[in-house]
């Protein structure tokens, strides 16, 4: 373990302006094909209705809020995002060069933890960007991490200051002290829970995970045999077990067909969800601009989750964008390349069978990502469907680069306030108070961890 000198400038933030496209937050699992497809499922269109008044209706105990195209903020009241700190270098100290960042989080004191998939490396920085600790290596032993790390698993500070990393390759919740000591790391019992699709955390730092039933050839049904939707589960501290908060319709992008052959339906509906700062659960599917806010303690698993019980449904009217034949061809070519470049011994005829059997939804999805923001706000990302598809690379696909810079902001009651543009090249991951932490990628795909500040208007 090494510590950066307090006088070292290499560990500190760079101030050069960002300069590339904004990636959306991907939804993925460990297997390459599933990771790629689920990431793609989190993209959508733009073009909100130009209606000018918020419509509020009540239906069987459910409040329905239909928001206009224009937000409630005046020009003076609008919020904006400003970069405050950038960590990482293109050349120099290897501990300050990131290969493939897949997670960034911060504790209450502003210390920043990053997870680099290349080399399975964890780094801890002070609030000023100074390197404090670096640890981790690839492997399956105590204190080691697999290569099956992704933005869908990420890295998290727990309430006691420990660092938690969902490790799908080693099937455990890897836990470390802030200085890198390996702690008790509970097993991820996927045969009972199902496949983890996406990890997040609450404002009080409990981990939350989306589980999906899935039949795996040779391993049986992960998550049981009874059909069900995806479960959003809040884990107990330092545990891989917990209680279901809500059940949502299962995603339709990936399934195992006859004979164990994977089947893909590109742009099929996938769940989106978030836990607001007050504990309310927000759920929806990415093919429509309609999000359900479940009351604190009122979100239940199973059919009851869709009953009334004080829920609020937040809507905006947007135009859905058709998927063209040309886009389908480009996507098939991209996946063909991804399979060929995966490093796995996949026969060419199998690759062609997988690519040839892909199906496509008729329209692009609508929602890219949702994030809980300051003051109980909800931030919603959309994309311009099909943008830059001909220039898309495998690396960009894995990073989820369909996301728009524009994020719609709703207040805690579900009223649309206005839009905030992210700096170019920034993939936002998590708010901690008024600070937003994420990953910046430049034109050369050199990555850095970033901290941004929310500036309130008015």
N, C-alpha and C positions, 0 to 999 in steps of 0.2 A: 504494500500500500504506500502511496506517495502523497505528499501534500505540496501544493503550489506555494511558493514564497509569496508573502503579502505584497512584495514589490513587483511581482511578475505581472506584466501587462498582457501576456498572451492569454491568460484565463479570463480576461475581462471582456466586456461587451464590445463588439464592433459597432460603429455608427453608420456604416454605409447603408444607403437606402435599399430596401428589398427590390427584386426585379424579375419576378416570374409569376406564373399563374397560381391561383389559390386552390389547393387540394381540399376535397371534402373529407369528412371523417369516415373512413371505410368501416364496413361491417364484415368480419372475416373469421375464419377458423384456421387451424394449423395447416391442413392440406392445401397445397398450392392452388389446385383448381377451384376448391370451394372458396378459398380466400379471395381469389380474383373475381369470381362470380358474385359473391355476396357484397364485395366492395362496389361493383358496378350497380348493384341493385339500389344503392343509396344515391341515385341521381334523378334529376327531374327538370321541369320547365319553368318559365317565367311568364309574366303577363297577367298581372292582377286586374280584377274588375275596377272600373273607374267610379263605382258607386261612391257616394259622399257621406253616407250616414251609417253608423253602427246599428245593426238590427239585433234586438234581443228578444228571444222567444222562450216560452216554457212549455215543455212537452213531457208529461208524466214524471215530473220531478227532475227533469234534465234541463238545464239552462243552455240554450243554443245561441251563440254569439256569432253573427255573420259580419265580418269586418269589411270596410270599404277599401278602395285602392289607396286613398290618402290616409296617412297616419294622424294621430292626435297631437303629435309634437308640432309646435310652431318652428319656424326657422331658428329662432333663438334658443329654443328648448331642446333641440336635437342633440343626441349623444354622438360621440365619435371615439375612435380608437387610435392610440398613439403608441408607437414602439418606444420602450423604455430601456430595455437591456437585450443584448444579443451575445450569446456565448458560443465559442467555437472558432477554430482557425482553419484555413485551407492548407497551410503548411506550418511545420514546426513541431511542437510537442505532440507526440502521438496521443497522449491522454486528452488533448483538446481538439482532436480531429474525430468527427463522427462519421461512421460508415453508413448506417441505416437506422436513424432514430425511430423508435416505435412507441415511445412514451415519455411524457414530461409531467411532473407534478411538483407542488410546493407545499411546505408546511406553514403553520400559522406565523412563524418568524421569517418567512420568506426564503428559507433554504430550498434549493431546487434539486430534484433528483431526475436524472435522465437514464433511459434504457436504450442501449445500442445493440441492435440485433447482430451486427457483425462483431464476432468475438464475445457475444453475450456479456457485455460490459455495462456496469452500473457506475455512475459518477454522481457525486454530491457536491453542489456548489453553494457558497454563501449567497446572501441576498445581493451582494455587490458583484457577483459573477466569479469570485475567486474559487478555484478548485480546492475542495477540502478532503475528499476521499474518492478513491477509485478502486473498484473490486469486481469480482465475478470472472468466470471463465466458462468455456463450453465444456459440457460433459453431463454425466448423470449422477455423480456423487454428491455428497453434502456440500452445499454452498456453490454448486455448479448449475448452469442453466443450459437448456437445449437451444437449438436454432429455431424452434417453432414459436418465435416471439413475433407479435404483430401489433399494429395500432389497436386492434380489437381486444387484445389482452392488456397491453400497456404496463404501467408501473404506478404504484399508489403509496402515499403516506397514510399509515393507519393512525388512529387516535392517540396511541401511546408513542408515536414517533417512529415505529418500526416501518420498514419498507416491504411491501408485498408485490410479488410478480407472479401472475398466473402463468404457469409453464405447461403448455399443452403437450410438449414433447416428453417431458418427464411426468406428466399427469399429477402435478402437485401445485399447491399454492406456496411458492418459494418465499420465505420470509427472512429478512436480514435486519440487524441493528443498523442505526445510521452510520456506523463506522465499518460495516461489512461483515460482522460476525453472523454466521449462519444460525438461524433460530428454528424452532419447531415448524415444520412445513407440512401441513396436512395434505393428504392425498385427495385428488379430484376423482371421485367415484362416478365416472361417466356412465357406467353400466346401470346405475340407479337413477342418476339425475338427468341424463341425456347429454348431448354435446354442448359445451359452452360456445355461444355465438359471439357475445359481446360482454365485456366487463366495464363497469363504471363504479362510482362511489357516491355516497350521500354527502351533504355538507358537513355532517359530524363524522365522516370518514369510515362509515361501514361500507364494505364492498357489496356491490349488487351485480348479479349476473343473469343473462338471458340464456335459458336452457332450451334445447330443441330435441325432441325424439328423432332418432335416426337409426335405421337398420344398417349395420356394417357387415359386409360379407365375412363370414368366418368368425364373427364376434357376437352376432345376435342383435337384438333390439336394444339400443341404448336409450334408457329412460322408460322402459316398460313397454308392454304390448298394447295397452289401452290407448286408442287414439286421443290426442289432446293437442292443444295449441302450445305455443312457446310460453314458458313460465319465467316471470321476472322474480328473482329470489334475492332477498336481503340476507347476506351471510352474517353469522355471529362473529364477534371479534376474534381474530386469530384462528378462525375455523373455516372449513370448506362446506359447512352445513348451515342451513338457515330456513327462514319461513318465506313462502310465496307471497308476494305483494299483489300480483295480478297475472292473469293469463291473457295472452293476445293471440290472434290468428297466426298459425305457423307460416313461415316464409315459404315461397314456392319456387325459389331459384334453383335449388339443387336437390336431387333425390337419387336414390339407388334403384336402378331399373332391374329388369329380369336378367338373371345371370350375374348380378353384381356390377353391371356396367353403369357408371355415373350418367345421369341425365341432367341437362341444363335447360332452363328457360330464362333467357336473358331479359332483364328489366321486369321480371315478374314481381308481384307485390311482396314486400318485406316489411316487418315491423320496424317502427322507430319509437324511441322512448327516452325519457329522462326523469330524474328525480329532482324536483325543485328544492330551493333552499329551505322551504317550510315543510318538506317531507312529502308533498303531494306527488303522485305519479302521473306523468304525462305519457299517453300512448297514442299511436296512430299507425297507419300504413303509408308507405311512401308513394302510393299511386293516387292519393287525393290530399288536398289541403284541408284536412279535418283532424283536429287533435283533441283528445279527451283528457280533461283534468279531473283526476279522481281525488276526492277529499281525503285529508290526512286520516289514516286509519280506516278509510272506507273502501279502499281498493281490495277486492276479493278475487281469489282464484276461481276459474271456471265460469259458468254461465252467469253467476251473480255479478261478475265484473261488468256485465253489459246492461245491468238493470239501472234504475234511477239513482236513488240514494245520494242526491246532492251533487251529482257530476255536472261538469260544465264542458260543452263541446265548442271549440273555437274553430271558426272556418274563415277561409278567404276563397274567392272565386278566381281561378287561374285557367289559362288555356293549356290544354295538353297537346304535346307535340308528337306527330306520328313518327314512327321508326321507318326510315326509307330502306329500299333494297340495297342501296349503296352502303348505308351504315351497317346493315347486316353483313355484307361481304367484308367490310373493313374489320368488323368485330370478329368474324370467323378467322380472318388472317392473323389478327392479333392473338387470339387464343391458340391458333396453330403454332405460332412462334413461341408462346409461353410454354406450351407443352414440350416443344423441341428443345428449348433452352433451360428446362427445369433441372437438368442433370440426372433425371430419373430414366432408367432403361425402358422407356415406353416404345414399343414397336410402332413403326410409321403407320401400319394399317390400323392400329388401335387409335392413334392420334386422329387419323382421317375419319374413323367411325365416330369418335367423340365429337369432333368438330362438325361433321356432316349431320349428326342427329340433334344438334342444338336447335331449340325453338326460340322464337322471339315474341314478346308482347307486341301488340299493335302500336302502342304509344309508349313514350318515355315516361318513367315515374315523375312525380312532382317534387317530393321532398328529398333533400340530400342528407341533412343532419339536424338534430335538435340539441341545444345545450341549455342548462340552467344558468341564468346570469345573476347579476347583483340585484338586490331589492326584490327578490322573488320573480324577476323577469324571465321570460322564455325567449330564446334566440333560435330562429328557424332559417335554415339555409336551403336555397334552391340553386339550379344551374340552368345555363342555356343549353338545351338539349342538342347534342351532336357537335358542339363547338370543338374545333381543333382535333376532331376524331382522326383525320388523315395524318396528323402529326404525332399521334399518341404513341408512346413507347411502353414496353412492358413495365419498366420502372415507374412510369407515371401511372399506369393502370393499377399497379399494386399500391401506390400512394393514394389512389382514389381521386385523381385529378379531373373530376367533372364538376367540382364545386364552384359556385359563383362567389365572387368577393362580397356580394350583397347578402346581408343577414337581416331578416325581419325581426323586430323586437316587439314583444307583447308584454303588457304589465301583468301584475299578479292576478288580475281579474279576467284576463283574456282579451283586453282591448289592444288593438294594433296601434303602436305608438309611432313607428317609422322604421326606416332602414339605416343600418350602419355598414359601411364598407370596410372590410379588412384590408390591411396593407397587402400588396401583391406578394405572392410567394408564401404566405403564412397559412399553415394548417392549425386552426385553434383547437385545443384539446380540453382545457379546463379553466374555469374561473375560480379564483380564491379571493373573495372579497371583490374589490374593484380592479384586481389584476387578472389578466388573461394569459395563460401559459400555452405555448404551442411549439411548432416546428417550422422553421423557415428553410426553403430550398431555393437556391439561386439558379441562374441559367445553366450552370455546369452541374447541377444537382448536388452541390455541396451543401450539407445541412448544418444548421445551427439551432440551438434552443433559444427561444425568445420569450420575453415578458413584455406585455403590453398593458397600457393603462386606459381605463374607461374615463373619458372626460364628459361630465354631465353639462348640458347646456342650461341656460336660464340663470 
